[in-house]
Amino acid sequence: MRNSWKLFRHDLHHSTTNVMAIVVLAGLILIPSLFTWFNVIATWDPFGNTKNLTVAVANTDQGYQSDLIPLRVNIGEQALSSLRANNDLNWVITTRDDAIEGTRSGEYYAALVLPPEFSADMMTFYEDGGERTAIEYYTNEKKNAIAPNITEQGATEVSTNINEQFSATLGEVGLRIISSLSKELNDADTQVALSRLEARVNQVAAQLRAGADTADMFAALIASSTPLVRSASDLATSSGRALSEASEAIDGGADAARSLTSALTSAAGSLGGALSASDESYQAVSDRIEHLYASLDTQSGSTADAIDAVATRVQIQIDQYVALRASAAATVGPVVPDTARGDFDLVLSRLDNAIARQQALMDGLEDAARQLRSANADTGAARQQALGLVADARAAIGSAKTAYDTSLKPKLEALGSTLASIDAGITAVGDDVSSATTSLSSGSNSLLDRLSEAESTTSSISDSLVDAAGRFDELSAALAEASDTGDLRALTDLIGSDPGMLATSLSKPVELERVPVFSVASFGSAMTPLYMMLGLWVGALLASVAIRVDVPVGTLPGVEPLTPEQTYLGRYGIFALVGFAQSTLVSVGVILFVRIEPAHPWLLVLAAWVMSLVFTLITYTLVVAFGNAGKALSVLLLVFQIAGSGGAYPLQVLPQWFQNISPFLPGTHAVNAVRSAIAGVYAGDYWISLAWLVLFVVPMLLLGFVLRRPLLGVHENMLRELESTKLM
């Protein structure tokens, strides 16, 4: 230990008495400070000088003029006016071609182009199929790494300002309209008009409910007709034309009242179509009987079976007619007006007669089948009897159809014509009750499909009319409340005398309040930990390059040869002294000269001292142990610590392998310690970082005192090989 102290005193004496040594040491001490100071000053407030970044803006907006208001609006021009008052960037107003070409050539850092349809898209965003407008943004990422991010923030700010101005303008217009409307509605003449409007609305609501009741009646009638048509469709396919003609009657209109009238016509047509289909189906039955008797041979049993099948189909038809008659009497009968009651009863009696005739036909067919099986029947007489029964059934059905067409149907059509008053009432109020309409589907040519759609449509119409009536009731109540309580005056008081101010507040209801936690003076102050760490590491590396780490023989006359441990410890003294001077100058300079305003100045100086001692020990030990290879290792560590220490970018945004090696780099803990000294200490993080930094001394001392002994021979051989090259 005594010899190490003598070596340190020898080195200190020679470094302070030799002019060249003084010059070299002064440079070693000053270089880290210059590196740190000027880098911090250069990055002091880079985002405060963005007004020097040139960004081109081209407006190709053609404006917009609506059909309602014959006034052309050009939002692009309003955006340019706003930019002229914005000093965040150097905005240059130019043409589209010049903006794009200037960005490519580097004349502009970025370019914003407002498209020709900019105003049109902005003013029609609420329409169906409307598209959001977009601003074309061009950036030259080759010119600078940071500038594109700054210009992109500027472009985002432009978009945000346009949206806020647009929202404020729409809000101001709407509030002014409400304010004007309030003044108008408080007028005496307007109050009288409101009372009349309220009465008219109540009248329309009553008409809508009456229409809903009628729609329910026709829905029940259509539901009763569906089973009959299904049976008739099974008996004869020729009923398609009649069903198609009937289905055309339910082709609906646009609004609720017209859709209801169409549903009435559809219901009437469906019943007539069903009767027509039954008549044609019995024509098919007659043809079938003719065919069976004409082809009668020895196989009378199979002919009898075929006649039984026809009888079964007739029985199904009878059951459908019975169900139709019962349904009509139970559901439609109670709601038929008195003016149509006699005609409705006539149709029911004709249906009863048709059922009886069909029952007689079915009995006759079963009797004919039994006679054929007994093999002693007069086929001619049986054939004439069956055909006569079919004719009677057709005549009964025709009679029912005639009674319906000439008696009940005109009354139902007259009843449906009363629904036209709904459309007249809605037109008088000036409101659209299109929500009460239901489109009638025409995707299928089947009468069964059309009837199903008609039933669904009439039910939907009923619900829509009830809903519309409820809405008119709400409107009536709202008009009465507005007229009686003066709510519009209260709304005017809320808006105030300046709707524009309220509209601006509505367009930006939330304002971001920034509350700094561990605040720093500037961006340069926040970058100081990184530049201090790099500057002191560079200073330690330069010291290892400029000062010899080996001690020539005879350096200390009269002293026995020094051991490797004494040499290692004694020579490090001058390195530690140089590092101490470097760190003192760097830390005091950033406080007094650069004025970074640290929260804990003395902790900053202490952190710089510890950093310098650890960094000089690391570089010194690596050079002592590995020679020139140790210098290369020191440079390699410097490269890793530039990004891996987390001084510039958060470690979480770096590649995973950088995050993995970061805790094992001394620069990481040095940056954290300096950052705590500048911004503020939290839960002892400053002392924890210093402790981790000091732990790097342990492996370096182990390498310097113990592990480098086996490497001495390898080191000497490598030096001899390098000298033999006459180049290194």
QUINOR-V597510 format. One line per field, one symbol per residue. ss: DSSP state (A for helix, B for strand, O for the rest). phi: phi as a letter, one per 40 degrees, with the letter a starting at -180 (. if undefined). psi: psi as a letter, one per 20 degrees, with the letter a starting at -180 (. if undefined). A space follows every 10 residues. Layout:
ss: ???
phi: ???
psi: ???
This chain:
ss: OAAAAAAAAA AAAAAAAOAA AAAAAAAAAA AAAAAAAAAA AAOOOAAAAA AAOBBBBBBO OOOBOOOOOO OOBOAAAAAA AAAAOOOOOB BBBBOAAAAA AAAAAOOOOB BBBBOOOAAA AAAOOOOOOO OOOOBBBBBO OOOOOOAAAA AAAAAAAAAA AAAAAAAAAA AAAAAAAAAA AAAAAOOAAA AAAAAAAAAA AAAAAAAAAA AAAAAAAAAA AAAAAAAAAA AAAAAOAAAA AAAAAAAAAA OOOOOAAAAA AAAAAAAAAA AAAAAAAAAA AAAAAAAAAA AAAAOOOOOA AAAAAAAAAA AAAAAAAAAA AAAAAAAAAA AAAAAOOAAA AAAAAAAAAA AAAAAAAAAA AAAAAAAAAA AAAAOOOOAA AAAAAAAAAA AAAAAAAAAA AAAAAAAAAA AAAAAAAOOA AAAAAAAAAO OOOAAAOOOO OOOOOOAAAA AAAAAAAAAA AAAAAAAAAA AAAAAAAAAA AAAAAOAAAA AAAAAOOOAA AAAAAAAOOO OOOOOOOOOO OOAAAAAAAA AAAAAAAAAA AAAAAAOOOO OOOOOOOOOO OOOAAAAAAA AAAAAAAAAA AAAAAAAAAA AAOOOOOOOO AAAAAAAAAA AAAAAAAAAA AAAAAAOAAA AAAAAAAAAA AAAAOOOOOO AAAOOAAAAA AAOOOAAAAA AAAAAAAAAO OOOOAAAAAA AAAAOAAAAA AAAAAAAOAA AAAAAAAAAA AAAAOOOO
phi: .ccccccccc cccccbbbcc cccccccccc ddccdcdccc ccbdacccbc ccccbcbbbb ccgabcccbc bcbbcccccc cccccbbcbc cbcacccccc cccccgcbca abbccdcdcc cccbccccgc bccbbcbbbc cccaccddcc cccccccccc cccccccccc cccccccccc cccccccccc cccccccccc cccccccccc cccccccccc cccccccccc cccccacccd cccccccccb ccbcbccccc ccccdccccc cccccccccc cccccccccd ccccccaccc cccccccccc ccccccccdc cccccccccc bcdcbccccb cccccccccc cccccccccc cccccccccc ccccgbcccc cccccccccc cccccccccc ccccccbccd cccccccccc cccccccccg bbbccccbcc cbcbcccccc cccccccccc cccccccccc cccccccccc cccccgcccc cccccgcbcc cccccccbcb bcbcbcbfcb cacccccddc cccccccccc ccccccbccc bccgcbcgbd dccdcccccc ccdccccccc cccccccccc ccccgcfccb dccccccccc dccccccccc cccccbgccc cccccccccc cdbccgcbbd dcccdccccc cdccbccccc ccccccccch cbfgcccccc cccccccccc cccccbccdc cccccccccc cccccfbb
psi: hhhghhgghg ghghiiipgh hggghgghhh ghggggghhg hhjgmhiiki iipppqppoj pirporhgol pppnhghhgh hhhhjpjhrn popargghgg hhhhiihqhr qpoprhkggg hhikhiqpjq qpqqppopqn ihhqhhghhg hhhgghhggg gggghgghgg gggghhgggh hghgiiqghh gghhgghggh ghghgghhhg hhgghhghgh gghhhghghg ghhhhpiijg gghghhhiij orbgrgghhg ghhghggghg ghhggghggh hhhhgghggg gghhjpbhmh ghhhhhhhhh hghhhghghg hghggggghh ghghjpqhhj gghghghghh hgghgghhhh ggghghhhhh hhhijkqnhg hgghgghghg ggghggghgh hghghifggh hhhhghhiih hghhghhhhk qpliiiqppp qkiqjphggh gghhghghgh gggghgghhh hhgggggggg ghhhikhhhh hghggainhh ghghhhhmhp ppopopplqr hrhhhhiggg hgggghgggh ghhhhhppiq oqpjhnqjpq pqrhgggggg hhghghgghg gghgggghgh ghghmimqhn ghhggghggg ggggghgghg gghghichhh ghhghghggh ighiikhgqp hiirqhhghh igijphhghg ghghghhghq pokkhghggh ghghhihghg hgghhghigi igghgghhgh hghiijh.
